[in-house]
Amino acid sequence: WRKLKPSGHGFYLPAIAKAEELLTYNTSASCALSLLFFSDGKPSDPKPDHPVIVSNMGKLASKFGRRLSVSCIGMAEKSTDFSTLEDMVEEAKQYGSIASFGKPSLDADSLSH
């Protein structure tokens, strides 16, 4: 973290495209693949792009099916709308990928488990 820190906007569409490019490098059909999507839940892509984002996650998941594990983690206030991340997870599941959504909390109850 001394040199690189998260900053700037988080555009989901180019991130999904880059993930597809990198995951495609692995040509071994027996290799499990994993994608971690970490976000504040506020895509910087224009709001009308929500269906395109979800569709592109589906296209990615359809290429790899059950070989791909997708974890979407939303880090923001509890009241934040994480519908894009949640829809991405549901779309990946439709193509056999193992997918989950989580939103960690730092309240006392969560930390005690």
Backbone hydrogen bonds, N-H to C=O, Kabsch-Sander energy under -0.5 kcal/mol:
donor,donor_aa,acceptor,acceptor_aa,energy
11,F,9,H,-0.7
12,Y,10,G,-0.6
15,A,11,F,-1.1
16,I,12,Y,-2.6
17,A,13,L,-2.1
18,K,14,P,-2.5
19,A,15,A,-2.3
20,E,16,I,-2.4
21,E,17,A,-2.2
22,L,18,K,-2.5
23,L,19,A,-3.0
24,T,20,E,-1.9
25,Y,22,L,-1.0
26,N,23,L,-1.1
27,T,25,Y,-0.9
29,A,27,T,-0.7
31,C,28,S,-1.6
33,L,67,R,-3.3
35,L,69,S,-2.9
37,F,35,L,-0.5
37,F,71,S,-3.3
38,F,36,L,-0.6
39,S,37,F,-0.5
39,S,73,I,-2.7
44,S,10,G,-2.5
49,D,46,P,-2.5
50,H,47,K,-2.0
53,I,49,D,-2.9
54,V,50,H,-2.3
55,S,51,P,-2.5
56,N,52,V,-2.7
57,M,53,I,-1.9
58,G,54,V,-1.9
59,K,55,S,-2.3
60,L,56,N,-2.2
61,A,57,M,-2.7
62,S,58,G,-2.4
63,K,59,K,-1.1
63,K,60,L,-0.7
64,F,60,L,-1.0
65,G,61,A,-3.2
67,R,64,F,-2.1
68,L,65,G,-1.6
69,S,33,L,-2.3
70,V,98,I,-3.1
71,S,35,L,-2.8
72,C,70,V,-0.5
72,C,100,S,-2.8
73,I,37,F,-2.9
73,I,71,S,-0.5
74,G,102,G,-2.7
75,M,39,S,-3.1
75,M,73,I,-0.6
76,A,74,G,-0.7
80,T,77,E,-1.9
82,F,80,T,-0.8
86,E,82,F,-2.7
87,D,83,S,-2.7
88,M,84,T,-2.1
89,V,85,L,-2.0
90,E,86,E,-2.2
91,E,87,D,-2.3
92,A,88,M,-2.3
93,K,89,V,-2.1
94,Q,90,E,-1.3
95,Y,91,E,-0.5
95,Y,92,A,-1.3
96,G,93,K,-2.0
97,S,92,A,-1.7
98,I,68,L,-1.8
99,A,97,S,-0.7
100,S,70,V,-2.2
102,G,72,C,-2.2
111,L,107,D,-2.1
112,S,108,A,-1.2
113,H,110,S,-1.1
